[in-house]
Amino acid sequence: MELFGGVISVGGISFFMMCVFAIIFIGYLLGRISVKGVALGVSGVFIAALLFGGLLYSPLEAQLMVRGEAESVSFAVDALEIIDSK
């Protein structure tokens, strides 16, 4: 994946980490919005993550695809275990 018209080339785990930090940043900003004294707080990060997962999971999975000789393997499921809190 190339950003800013090909100026920055991002791929694989770098793209994944960029997405994680973008979710945190956007969620934090969303949580800071206050309507009549009521704000989402840290729940904004959860809402941003749900929206990201629903809308942008396919590009993440495509970036984490490793093509071998016989078959292609997606590391999206394994990569998402990094932020899983089991």
C-alpha positions in Angstrom: 0.0 0.0 0.0 1.3 3.4 -0.9 0.3 6.6 0.9 0.3 10.2 -0.2 0.5 9.4 -3.9 3.4 6.9 -3.6 5.6 9.0 -1.3 5.4 6.5 1.6 5.3 2.7 1.0 3.6 0.8 3.9 3.2 -2.9 4.0 2.5 -5.9 6.3 3.0 -5.4 10.0 3.8 -1.7 9.5 0.3 -1.2 8.0 -1.2 -3.2 10.9 0.5 -1.1 13.6 -0.4 2.1 11.8 -4.1 0.9 11.8 -3.9 0.2 15.6 -2.5 3.6 16.4 -5.0 5.3 14.1 -7.9 3.5 15.9 -6.6 4.6 19.2 -6.1 8.2 18.1 -9.5 8.5 16.4 -11.2 6.8 19.3 -9.6 9.1 21.8 -10.8 12.1 19.8 -14.2 10.6 19.5 -14.3 10.1 23.2 -13.4 13.7 23.9 -16.5 15.0 22.1 -19.1 16.2 24.7 -22.8 16.7 23.9 -24.7 18.4 26.7 -22.1 17.3 29.3 -22.1 13.7 28.2 -19.0 12.2 26.6 -18.0 8.7 25.5 -14.6 8.7 27.2 -12.6 5.6 26.5 -15.6 3.9 24.9 -14.8 6.0 21.8 -11.8 3.7 21.2 -14.1 0.7 21.3 -16.6 2.4 18.8 -13.7 3.4 16.5 -12.4 -0.2 16.6 -15.9 -1.6 15.7 -16.2 0.8 12.8 -12.7 0.0 11.6 -13.3 -3.8 11.8 -16.6 -3.5 10.0 -15.4 -1.2 7.2 -11.7 -1.8 6.7 -10.9 -5.4 7.7 -10.5 -6.5 4.0 -7.5 -4.1 3.3 -5.8 -5.2 6.5 -6.2 -8.9 5.5 -4.9 -8.2 2.0 -1.8 -6.5 3.4 -1.1 -9.4 5.8 -1.3 -12.0 3.0 1.9 -14.1 2.4 1.9 -15.8 -0.9 3.9 -19.1 -1.0 4.6 -21.5 -3.8 1.6 -23.8 -3.1 -0.9 -21.5 -1.3 -1.4 -18.1 0.3 -1.6 -17.7 4.0 -3.3 -14.7 5.8 -1.7 -13.6 9.1 -4.6 -11.2 9.9 -6.1 -13.5 12.5 -2.7 -14.1 14.2 -1.8 -10.4 14.1 -5.1 -9.5 15.8 -4.2 -11.8 18.7 -1.4 -9.2 19.5 -4.1 -6.9 20.9 -6.4 -9.6 22.3 -6.5 -9.5 26.1 -7.0 -13.1 27.1 
